[in-house]
Amino acid sequence: MIIDNGSANLNDWRHVLPASNFHVIDQGINAGIAAALNTGLRTVREFGTAEFAVLFDQDSAPSDAMVDQLEQYHDELTQHRQPVAQIGPYFFEQNRNHYLPFIEFAYGVPLRKHARRNVRWTTADYLITSGSLVPLSAIDRVGSLDESLFIDYVDIEWGLRAKAAGLQSYGVYEVRMHHSIGERALKLASIRVAMHKPIRRYYYYRNALLLCRRRYVPVAWKIHEVARLSVKFWIFALFSPRRSADVRMMIRGILDGLRGRSGKYDDQRAGRPH
């Protein structure tokens, strides 16, 4: 199932899909990643009796066996541990050329959990959307993805909300996937930072502050995220090739986050309700 979020080239590729194996839903407009995923999840239920949904971005490259492997881990984990919120692969971020860790806070400190010998899986506070296998029963228990965020932090918010509801996210080191974050990477010595369009800076800073207003989000996460984004603000302000636009959108995001504004950026600028 493909949810097209208002792309301009839908008719250029839609006709090449096998008619019997794909269902394309044309949103008509860019309704945001959360709205697109919620549309897909609702449609999955309408099509039959599926137990799981597996979510992907357009630029992800899963292996042929990935879904079956994640489902096997789900069955194994549910036999011995708390209910599963989602299970995802260990993914290789192509722009930065390395595997990204699973994140879990312990005693107020974020643990960055990379693959280790003889360790097949680990717990995590949240996963990236792409590649995650989600039991539909978890959606019933936790609720839909938060469409008010539009894009960015949608996966983090749902993962933290699921954890607060008593469900656990898991990352599987033995299941791997290639994926790209951003347009490219900004290189600073040995550090590579994902680069996005300036509008994404707005959503990043705004949505981080919106999550800081929510009671179910751990205090340790809030402190760490504000500190992390403070550092990134100066990185982009000093080194981004689009520093002027980046700074302008980061400041707008900070102000709207402090005001509690959500929804699509264009709607806000036009003065419509959100």
N, C-alpha and C positions, 0 to 999 in steps of 0.2 A: 504494500500500500504506500502510495506516494502522496504527501500533502504538499501542494505547491502554494507557497506563500506570496502570491502576486508577482512571480517572475515574468519578465518581458518576453522570454523565449520559449514558453511552454509549448507552443505549436511546432517549434523546430525539432523537438525530440519526442513528443508524446506519441507520434505515429509509429515509432520504431519499437515500442514496448509490446511484448506478447499480450494479446488481448485477454487470454484466459488466465494469466498468472498475476496480472497487475491491476490495481484499482487506483485511479488518479482522482484526487479531489482538488479542484481548483478553488482556492480561497478568494481569488479575485483581487484581493488587496493583501498587503503585508500586515497581518493581524498579530504578529509576534510569535516567537518560538513556542511559548506556553500554550497559546490558543491553537496553534497548528497541532501540537502534540495532543492536546485534549480532544481535538476533532478526530485525530487518528484513533485514539483510545476508545472514544464513543463508537466509531465506525467498526472497530474490531469486534466489539460486543454485538453489534447488529448483524455481523456476517456469520456468526455461529457460536460455538461453545469453546472458544480459545481460553486456555488457562493463563497464558503469558502474552506479553507484547515485548518485542525487542526494538529499541529505538536507535535510529541512525541519522547522522548528518549526511549531506550530499557528498562530502569529501572524505568519508571514512572508507577503509578498505578491510573488511572482515575476511577471515578465512572461511572456506566452505564448511568446516566442521565447528565453527565457533558457537553457533546457537545450540547445537546438540551438546557441546561440552558444558556450556553454562547451565543448561537444564539439568544435566547430570549432577553438577555441583549443587544446584538448588535442592535436588532430591536428597543428596547426602547430608547437606547442612540442616535441612528441616527435620531430619530424623533425630538429631542430637542437640539442636540449639534453638535459640529464640526465633520467632517468625521472621522471615526474610522480607526486607523492603525491596531490595534489588541486588543483582549480581552483575559485575562488569569485568572486562578484560584489563590486563596490564597493557597500557598503550604507548606506542612509540610516537612521539611528537616530531613530525618531519621537519618543521621549520627550525626547531632548536636541536634536532638530531640527537635526542636521548629519550629514554623512558621517563615518564612522569610518575611520581610516587602517589600512593594512596595516602590520604590525610586522615588522621584521627587525633583528637585532643585527649591528653591524659595528664591529670594534675595541673591543668591550666596551660600545658605546653603542647604545641602541634607536633605530632610525630610524623615524619616523612618516611613512609614505609616502602622501601625498594625491595626487589626480589632478593631472597637469600637461599642458600643451598638447603635443600630438603624442606623448604616451606612452600606449600602449594597455594595457600590462600591466606587472606588476612581480613580483619574487620576494618571498616572505614566509617567516617561520619557522613560521607556523601560520595557520589561518583559523578563523573561527567555524563551527560545525557547519552551521547553516542556510544553504542555498543552495550548499553545496560539492558539486562533482561529483567522485566518487572512483572511479578505476579499481579494479575488483575485484582485479586483479593486485597493486595496492599493498597491499590488505588481506592478501593471501597473503604478501607479502614483509615487511610491518611487523608484522602481527598484529592482532587484534581491539582494540576500544576497551577501556580499563581499567575494568572494572566495580567494582573496589574503591573508586574515587573517588566513585561513585554519581552525583553531579552537580557541576558547576563544575570547570573546568580539564580536563575530559575531552578537549575539542578541542585545547587547548594541549598536553597531554601527548602525544596521538597525533601532532600535527604535529612536535613536537621529537623524538619517537622515529623518525618517518619521516625527518627530516633526518639523524639519526645513522646511519640505515640507507642513506643515499646518495640519497634521493628528495627532490624539491623541491616545495614548495607555491607556487602562483601566484595572484595577485589580478589581476582584469581590470577596468580602469577603465571600459571601454566597456559592460560588462554591469552593470546596476544593479538593486537590490532594496530594498524597504522592509521594515524589521524593527524590533521593539521589544525592548529589554532592560530587564528589571525592571518594576515596577508603574508607576513615574513617575520624575521626576528631582528631586533635591534641588538647589535653586538657591543658589549662594554667589557673589554678585557676578556675574562673567561666566562662572563655572564651573558646569557641570551634572554631577552625580554620579548614576549609576543607583541607584535605591532598590529593595531586595528585602525580603522577609520576613526576620525575625531568623534563622531556621534557615539561610538561605542564607549569612549571615555566618559561621556555623559552618563550612560546607563550604568557603567561600572561603579562610578562614585555615588550616584544617586541611590542605586539599589543596595549597595553596601550599607549606606546610612539608614535606608528604610528597614533593612533587617536588624540593624542595631536597636530599633524601636520595639522589636517584638520580644515578648517575654520568653517564648520557648527557645529562642536562640541563646546558647550558652554565653555567659559573660566573658569567658576566656577567648572565645571566637571573636567577639566584638572588639576586645582590646587588641588582639593580634591583627585583625583586619584593618582597623583604623591606623595602626602603626605601619603595616605593610603598604597601604595605599598612600600614606604620608611620604614614605620613601619613594614610591613610584611617581608621585606627583613631581618631585624634583628631578627624577631621572628624565621624565618626558619633557619637563619644562626646560631642561638644559641640553638634552641630547637628541630629542626627536626631530626629524627633518620637517615635521609639521608642527613645531612647538607652539606657534601662536594659536592655531586652531585647537590643538590639544589642550592648552591651558584654558582657553575660553570655554570649551565644553566641560572640562573637569570642574571649573568654578561653577558653571551652571548646574552641573549635577550635584555638587555639594550643597548649593543653595536650595535646590528643589528637594534634596534628601532631608535637609533640616526642616523644610516646610511640610514634609510629609506628602509631597506630590508624587503621584504614580501615573501609569498609563504611557501611551505613546508620546514621544517628544513633540511631534508635529501638532498633535491635538492640544497640547499645553500651550504652545506658542500661538495657536489660533484662538485661544480663550474658551475652548469648549470644555464641558465637564469631563472629569476623569476620576 
